[in-house]
Amino acid sequence: AYDQYGRPVAGNINICELFFSGEFEWKTDVQTLLHEMTHITIMLSDLWQDFRDADGAAMDVSEVYDSSVSPPVLKSPILLQSVREHFGCATASGLPVQSSSSSHWHMRFVFSATMN
């Protein structure tokens, strides 16, 4: 289901009960479910063309994603601000993804994040 701007408001995750690791590994299970929920809401390349700015205006995909660099980067304004503040680097061009066909952060730059 999508809102009037093409953004997802609902999705589904199929879960096999055999997937769960047991009561002692529940944090890993939660991490995996958060990872999949993030794909539904933001980390799918098909969604990047529907990003909106703070005023609700449609953003061109070139304002969100740059595949002209290697590795490619996500660079929406809020993400770019967060990356620059977090890494203390005012010239950061965005946060790299693994490849042009990937919806996962590049492990070299964001080793322990949910979306690796």
C-alpha positions, 0 to 999 in steps of 0.5 A, spaced: 500 500 500 502 506 498 500 514 500 498 519 495 506 520 493 507 513 492 511 512 498 510 505 502 505 505 508 505 498 509 508 491 506 509 484 508 514 480 510 514 472 510 517 469 516 518 461 517 518 459 524 524 455 523 528 461 521 528 464 529 534 462 532 531 461 539 530 465 545 537 466 546 538 469 539 532 473 539 536 480 538 539 477 532 532 475 529 529 482 531 535 485 527 533 481 521 526 483 521 528 491 522 533 490 516 527 487 512 522 492 514 527 498 512 527 494 505 519 495 505 520 503 507 526 506 504 532 501 502 529 499 495 532 503 489 525 503 486 523 507 492 528 513 491 524 516 485 519 518 490 523 521 495 520 528 497 523 534 500 522 537 507 516 541 504 513 535 500 515 537 493 518 531 489 525 530 489 529 528 482 532 521 483 539 525 482 538 528 488 537 522 492 542 517 489 549 518 485 551 512 481 556 516 477 561 515 483 564 508 485 561 505 490 555 509 488 552 513 494 545 515 497 545 522 498 538 525 500 539 532 503 537 529 510 542 523 509 547 527 507 547 532 513 547 526 518 553 522 514 557 529 514 555 530 522 557 523 524 563 522 520 566 529 521 567 530 514 564 536 511 565 534 504 562 527 504 558 526 498 553 521 501 553 514 504 555 508 499 551 502 497 554 496 495 553 496 488 549 500 483 544 494 484 544 494 491 539 496 497 545 495 502 550 500 505 557 498 503 560 494 509 567 498 508 563 504 510 558 502 515 560 495 518 555 494 523 549 497 521 542 494 520 542 495 512 549 491 511 
